[in-house]
Amino acid sequence: MDYKKSKAPVNTVTRNIMDLAKDTNNIYESVAIIAKRANQISLQIKDDLSKKLAEFASYNDSLEEVFENREQIEISRYYEKLPKPSLLATQEFIEDKIYWRNPVTEQQPAAE
């Protein structure tokens, strides 16, 4: 997933609570959905970063030799400039890009 193409703001934005609660009719449920999605995004970003930085891993035990790789620094800067996962998740929730369901509120079929 390319997070740079997201329309999520980089800085914190004040949101209207009623707009967030519009789909679920419950602000706490909306926040829980956003939080779960933010955790998923955070893990995905962490995995992507770990895979990219693993290429630069040095397996030397000597502490004297520390090399600064320009590509590694650029990758780190790219990920530092991304919006926070909570902002990305909130933007996805507002744009209805998150699939969610509440099994408690769904009707159970009658057993015959």
C-alpha atoms as one frame of an Amber mdcrd trajectory, in Angstrom:
protein
   0.000   0.000   0.000   1.385   3.385  -0.952   0.738   5.630   2.012   2.157
   8.700   0.284  -0.843   8.724  -2.084  -3.247   8.910   0.840  -5.120  12.160
   1.360  -4.562  11.915   5.100  -3.149  15.070   6.695   0.348  14.940   8.150
  -0.678  17.030  11.162  -3.515  16.461  13.586  -6.875  17.767  12.401  -9.897
  18.539  14.559 -12.830  16.357  13.534 -16.538  16.688  14.191 -17.554  13.840
  16.479 -20.987  13.587  14.911 -19.421  12.977  11.479 -17.377  10.078  12.874
 -20.389   8.566  14.629 -22.629   8.889  11.564 -22.076   5.334  10.251 -22.072
   3.472  13.552 -24.371   5.699  15.640 -21.822   5.288  18.420 -18.639   7.351
  18.749 -16.945   4.676  20.869 -17.528   2.025  18.244 -16.167   4.352  15.559
 -13.048   5.039  17.604 -12.565   1.310  18.214 -12.791   0.623  14.471 -10.285
   3.383  13.709  -7.936   2.130  16.436  -7.970  -1.429  15.115  -7.274  -0.224
  11.595  -4.477   2.051  12.864  -2.856  -0.980  14.514  -3.051  -2.893  11.222
  -1.509   0.016   9.312   1.214   0.418  11.927   2.193  -3.237  11.669   2.210
  -3.069   7.885   4.418   0.027   7.858   6.769  -1.558  10.387   7.066  -4.713
   8.276   7.749  -2.695   5.127  10.411  -0.636   6.869  12.036  -3.704   8.417
  12.228  -5.443   5.038  13.805  -2.405   3.401  16.303  -1.837   6.202  17.214
  -5.542   6.388  19.108  -5.099   3.120  21.484  -2.719   4.893  21.989  -4.869
   7.986  25.579  -5.382   8.996  26.411  -8.537  10.891  29.723  -7.326  12.316
  30.237  -7.429  16.061  32.709  -4.581  16.141  31.380  -1.363  17.618  34.052
   0.811  16.024  32.766   0.451  12.495  29.469   2.238  12.034  28.626   3.053
   8.468  26.021   5.578   7.433  24.409   4.568   4.212  22.753   7.399   2.306
  20.018   5.130   0.914  19.212   3.902   4.403  18.883   7.473   5.655  16.562
   8.375   2.752  14.328   5.374   3.467  14.140   6.338   7.132  13.257   9.930
   6.261  10.519   8.759   3.908   8.868   6.768   6.692   9.298   9.588   9.203
   7.403  11.985   6.921   4.417   9.672   6.498   1.196  10.528   8.325   0.689
   8.655  11.570  -1.294   5.406  11.329  -4.148   6.896  13.356  -4.501   9.731
  10.840  -4.407   7.286   7.935  -7.049   5.097   9.594  -9.278   8.075  10.340
  -9.069   9.213   6.731  -9.944   5.715   5.517 -12.908   5.602   7.904 -14.210
   8.961   6.678 -13.842   7.870   3.051 -15.664   4.556   3.798 -12.642   2.474
   2.798 -12.755   0.324   5.946 -14.887  -2.791   6.021 -16.244  -3.409   9.497
 -19.056  -5.322  11.053 -20.432  -5.830  14.531 -21.375  -9.472  15.105 -23.374
  -8.557  18.206 -25.823  -6.406  16.255 -26.154  -8.827  13.341 -29.223 -11.028
  13.408 -28.617 -14.712  14.041 -30.602 -17.040  11.740 -33.275 -18.988  13.578
 -32.336 -22.615  14.185 -34.930 -25.100  13.031
